[in-house]
């Protein structure tokens, strides 16, 4: 696909068509019109044509009567993303993108609704229509439920920035749930990725350790925001992520007891227990980038631990603190 340089000419066509104000309108020699349909792919999910977008070659465009479903004519977009219908009888039409011929990841088709009217006046014998294609906009819950491999945009708030953990994972939350982006990277040339930021992530849906993820996501920061609040849970609910419903969620366990520390270089594990029942435990994974030594966690001390829940692939989860502020030892 080439950059969408030709689509902008439609605005010029429309503008020049209106420069005959005050002149005598004449009918064309033949009662036929011309319709151009430009199709572009919205690669930055801005919902408008920008320099980041590209023309869409090979889209099938059907020409129909306004109230009918039968295809009158069919055309395919060229290298500039333009499908052309020449020598059309004067009248009304509508255009429809053949979505069956598109990739499953194309979840947005906008602009192929409404009728187009060709009448025998100099400024209405030629018509244009611009159609926007794009990846689906999914909530976190929709992304978690989607089949693996579906490319989509997800807007959500950051609970863990990509620079926090060794695996460059980013954790997101919206009103529908939480999800990991693994691995993740910033869009080229962009910076800024902080707790509370609202970001736009482009990624295929996938799975890791038995849980849904956004796979190899590209992050675009949108706006700064307040840090999301953790959900307070019990040791047992943290260990099972409350039956998996809290996978990737930001949680807090209060009043637990440090039972043991276990080396697992370069990271290590702190095992904490419910003070009322020492058999109920959950592991806390201390990422090497946190740079917290074993001696920081004395056996028997009471601790409040905040962090995200990361699956182990065995039906259990670990708490992963993001920074020293997530750990309070009494």
C-alpha positions, 0 to 999 in steps of 0.5 A: 500500500502506498501513502494516501496522497491521492485521497486528498485530491477529492477535497480539491475536486469538491472545492473546484466544483463549487467555484462556478457560483454565479455562472450559468449551469449547463447539462452535460451532453450525456446523462451519465455520471462518475463516482470515485470511492477512496478507501484508506486504513486508519493505522493510528485509530484517529478516526480521521485521515492523517499522515500515518494512514495508508491507502487500501489496495484491493478492497472490493466495492459494490454499487447498489441501488439505495433501497436494494441489495443486488449489486449493480456494479463492482470495482476494486481499489487500485494502488492509490486506494481508489475504486472508480465507477464510470458512465453511471446513469443519473440517479441515486446509489449507495456503496458497500465494502465487501467485508467477506473479502477483508481480513478478520482483523478489519473490525471497522468500516465507516463511510459506506452508508447513506445514498449518493445522488448523481444529478445533471448539473455540472457540480453534481455529475461527479461524486466522491465517497471516502471510506475508513477501514481500521482494526476493531476497538475492543475493551479489555474484556472483549480483548480477553474473550477474542480468538487468538490472533485478532489484531485490535486497538485497546484503550486503557489505563496503565497499572504497570509501565513497560520499563518496570519488569524485565520482560517489558510487560505492560499491565492495563485496566479499564472498567471491564477488567485487566490484561497484560501486554507481553512483550510491549514497546512504545511506538517509534519516536514516542516516549512517556509511559507512566502509571495512570496514563491512558494509552492506545495499544495495537496488538494481536490477541493471544495467550500466555501461561493459560491467560489472555494477553495482548501479544507484542503490543505497540503503545501510544500514550494518549493522556496522563491520569491518576494512578489506578487504585488496587483492589484489596484481596485475601491471601487465598484470592490472590493465590487463585486470582479469585478463580482467575477473574482477577488475572493481571489485576492490581491488588493489595494484601494487608496484614500478611506474615512473611513466611520465607524467601526463596531464591530464583535468580535473577528474581526471587520469591517472598512467601507470605501467609494469612496470619490466621492460617499459615497454610494459606500462602501466596508467593510474591515475585520480586523482579530483579529490576526492583533491586530489593535484597532478601534481607529487606524481608525478615521472616515473621514480619507483617507486610502489606503487599501491593502489585499485579497478579501474574499467572504461573500456568498452574492455576496459581498466581503470584503478586508482582510489586512494581516498586518499593512503594508497593511494599510496607513492612512493619 
